[in-house]
């Protein structure tokens, strides 16, 4: 054992982090195993889900903070290639929950889906801890190392595992409460805090270990975090009171068939993540198909619900623009921070924690602001909030470019401007993400509710892929990030996005009229396709929370 008198600052930070993690685990275990039905005025099951999701987000965001750096510094992919792989990975992470949610709703049930997804995630994160050859300088040779296949397998497992866990654990939260229970909104606020707490801790601790001690240490800690979440979820099963079980009795043969299909899908994802051009083609083809189907359904509806579909399509179309820029955080912006920002010795990955910290700080402020403006009749409409979101994300890039000043790589950018771009992007996120989810569930016809929510997340996935393409461009022809080129791209996308924001703001009154908010509360069976509105009503009566189903 290392003499404590010889411990470095990193050793002390690591030890303090380990003590903190075990303390959090102990609290989670106590809540999960106590016998009382409630804790702090809420069902005990809420806190079981809180801690399980916190550890899942700990592992996911910790791994995400290291991924782009790992691709560049360990596997020696070019900066441009690394951004493209990162974008493909995050886009698939947002697509698979649509399928995982469907399987859980139809057959498996949310609890079994979360358990299976958590196991697959834990295996994937632990595979990330396996490193290949050291000291190989030729990327072509590195690609020939069989360990690269373990890396692709790890990403595929994490993508599939996220598909089963990401949406379904949130659905169980809604099932703990009746639709009329006034504690529902508070419950999701508590759950949301768990998400951001896990994201913050994972980014800091996993990122620190990965960059200062070794990649396998960081990825290994992410895997351990996922295992801890699984332990709490299993121990806390009695607290769920039977929530999240299959919609109808599930035979063992069918259950194992579903698991087999999921495991087989890992092979498909393993292939896709290596051939990004295939993902691009699939996104384009399926996107056109989804648009055609949505329009087909829209023109079968009466005037008001049809125009609400038009409003939904308008809002959804803005999704890839916002997320394509916002998700530079884990890609090109992270590489820029590593190369051209005066970080004062702080590991690059730790800057990924700024966004979830800002979310925790600003989230309640924005919620209060909308409520206050609403009482005065001044709250902006959903499309106007989208315009504000686009304006802020564009302005963030322009402020960052202005702060960088020069394209000379020898002149380091002040870290202040990293905090500023994250702040503007986070406030933009708060104007778009929760607003968009709410708009989808309010405006969608009842029989298309899940499909519309799936389309929302699908276009978020497209945005993540767009982010990878933008990041690839910062590598130029050589594939290595150039400071002047990157700032030029950031400036261009900043001004273009501001222009789009102005257009969106100008047409927002028209889109607001399409929403028909004045008659929204009056929707009944006759306002939707005949006989099919009951599908949505049955889902609501079953306690499913439509906002986060997928």
Secondary structure, DSSP 8 states (H G I E B T S, - for coil): ---GGG--HHHHHHHHHHHHHHHHHHHHHHHHH---SEETTEEHHHHHHHHHHHHHHHHHHHHHHHHHHHHHHTS---HHHHHHHHHHHHHHHHHHHHHHHHHIIIII-HHHHHHHHHHHHHHHHHHHT----SS---HHHHHHSTHHHHHHHHHHHHHHHHHHHTTHHHHHHHHTS-TT-TTHHHHHHHHHHHHHHHHHHHHHHHHHHHHHT-HHHHHHHHHHHHHHHHHHHHHTGGGGTTTT--SS---HHHHHHHHHHHHHHHHHHHHHTT-HHHHHHHHHHHHHHHHHHHHHHHTTS-HHHHHHHHHHHHHHHHHHHHHHHHGGGGTHHHHHHHHHEE-TT--GGGGGHHHHHHHHHHHHHHHHHHHHHHHTT----HHHHHHHHHHHHHHHHHHHHHHH----TTS-EETHHHHHHHHHHHHHHHHHHHHHHHHHHHHS-GGGHHHHHHHHHHHHHHHHHHHHHHHHHTTTTTTS--HHHHHHHHHHHHHHHHHHHHHHHHHHHHHHHHHTGGGGGG--GGGSSTTTHHHHHHHHHTT--GGG--
